[in-house]
Amino acid sequence: RPDQEAWRWITRGTLQRGKVLGRFASVFHKPSGLHTMESKLANVALLRQHYGRVTHVDDNPADALPIAAKFKDVEIRLVRDLSTDFLLSKIYLENDYPNVKVVSTLREALESLY
């Protein structure tokens, strides 16, 4: 989400209501002028420099799969939505993206980390 005050409040509120905010060390927002994919790739690269284990949670296969391909050591939790099965229908996750796990909810994605 864009790095604007309203989006920061919306994101924080959503995570609080979902009772998962405490599981995040920090939340990154997209700087103005960057494409979403560029921002996500840059943040994953930064996290890899500081942590031995990095997991990226996303609900967009178009963003998640390039991250999985570039960073084979990063675990990807892809939260299923209405388009996920259609977008993944021609991809063999187990062979092409072994670091990707499709989950049903954000809560499931977070619980799978522990």
SVG drawing of the C-alpha trace seen along z (x, -y; Angstrom):
<svg xmlns="http://www.w3.org/2000/svg" viewBox="-13 -11 36 41">
<polyline fill="none" stroke="black" stroke-width="0.4" points="0.0,0.0 1.2,-3.6 3.1,-5.3 0.4,-7.7 -1.0,-8.4 -4.5,-7.1 -3.1,-3.8 -0.8,-3.4 -3.9,-3.8 -6.0,-1.5 -3.3,1.2 -2.6,1.0 -6.3,1.1 -6.9,4.1 -4.0,6.0 -5.3,5.1 -8.8,6.2 -7.5,9.5 -5.5,9.9 -2.2,10.4 -0.5,6.9 1.7,8.2 3.2,10.8 4.8,8.1 8.2,6.5 7.3,3.8 5.1,3.1 6.5,1.7 4.6,-0.7 5.3,-1.5 7.3,-4.8 5.7,-7.2 6.8,-6.7 7.8,-3.0 5.8,-0.1 4.5,2.3 6.7,5.2 9.8,3.0 9.0,2.0 8.3,5.6 11.5,6.9 13.6,4.2 12.0,4.8 12.5,8.6 16.2,8.0 16.6,5.7 15.0,8.2 17.3,11.0 20.3,8.9 19.1,8.7 17.3,12.0 18.2,15.6 14.6,16.5 12.3,14.3 8.7,15.1 6.7,13.0 2.9,13.0 1.0,11.9 -2.5,12.2 -1.3,11.5 0.4,14.3 1.7,11.7 3.8,10.2 4.5,13.3 5.9,15.6 8.6,13.2 9.8,12.9 9.8,16.7 11.8,17.0 14.4,14.4 14.8,15.4 14.7,19.2 15.5,19.0 12.4,16.9 9.2,18.7 6.2,17.4 2.7,17.6 0.2,16.9 -3.3,16.1 -5.9,17.5 -8.5,15.1 -11.0,15.4 -8.4,15.2 -5.6,17.4 -6.6,20.8 -7.2,19.4 -3.8,17.5 -2.0,20.6 -3.8,23.2 -0.9,23.6 1.9,23.4 3.3,26.4 4.1,24.8 5.8,27.9 8.3,28.0 8.6,24.4 8.1,22.7 8.9,25.1 9.1,22.1 5.4,21.1 2.6,22.4 -1.0,21.4 -3.1,20.7 -6.7,19.8 -6.4,16.8 -3.9,14.3 -4.2,16.0 -3.3,19.3 -0.3,17.8 0.9,16.3 0.2,19.5 2.2,21.6 5.3,19.6 5.4,21.1"/>
</svg>
